[in-house]
């Protein structure tokens, strides 16, 4: 029987079949040819590309055409501030940082305090705005260049966004958002209008825009891309990453609202240890004896997936862990210890930079 799954910007359910999703959404696979082309221009590859975490795209080849023609491009991504930032959120941001370094391009980061206010029953606008400013620290901590990076908060920077949103809104009808998002007569009109705001940053510059993003956000930009030529603009290009698995296993993405599904960037070393030991789904066998004999399954093991997604960037080491775990030479407790150590090494640095980011925040915030 085929497994059911659901991927929308506001809800993810079940185990995602990514090739099926690509067909459903109508996106292209990132193939070797494209990777080679990117590597040629960047001077090197990126482990997230090599490991297939960024697996799908729309018009990424056109970005490379523009690079070759000397036209360049600019970057855009964002975050809905509904809670604390968790490890999975960092994936596209880290990739953006790499692209900014390699191609020396501008980047816009949108914090959608309005969107999360519309979606979350218990959050006030004041709450989401406060979270936006808090979440911004995680972006800044990753080392973006303040001269080339601007953070937009929807309710703050509406003066910049609104004229573009209005252009988009005039070409977007209710039937389209209804069909794409499944809206009904009960949906609040804020949400019905919202896609126009998420579209707006795509058109801030007269170059093609490249958006690294979780594939769950694709539907907004499918709409944006249809509208772009109607308002005389370039269609944004997209590059999609897979969803970072929650502690409980590969069934979906981490939800920031449920405490124990995710590791937050502000978690203490002890909390990380606790979460991995207690909650990280294991691909190990039930008894030590059986594990030694039959080996574990790294493909479904959450600790291993965290290493693969991010925390073990050395391909040789990752491969050894994979083989040792599969053969039973490495135990679940050892794999978890190693993962805890790697995550905590990263977080120690990140938290320091996050603290320092408070002083830099003002330099990053868009002024109008
Ligand atoms: N809607 C996104 C979220 O809920 C936030 C967002 C705004 C975004 N603009 C974006 C995400 C551009 C990716 C790319 O997280």
Boltz pocket constraint, residues with backbone or C-beta under 6 A from the ligand:
constraints:
  - pocket:
      binder: B
      contacts: [[A, 9], [A, 76], [A, 77], [A, 78], [A, 79], [A, 80], [A, 110], [A, 111], [A, 112], [A, 115], [A, 198], [A, 211], [A, 212], [A, 213], [A, 214], [A, 217]]
      max_distance: 6.0
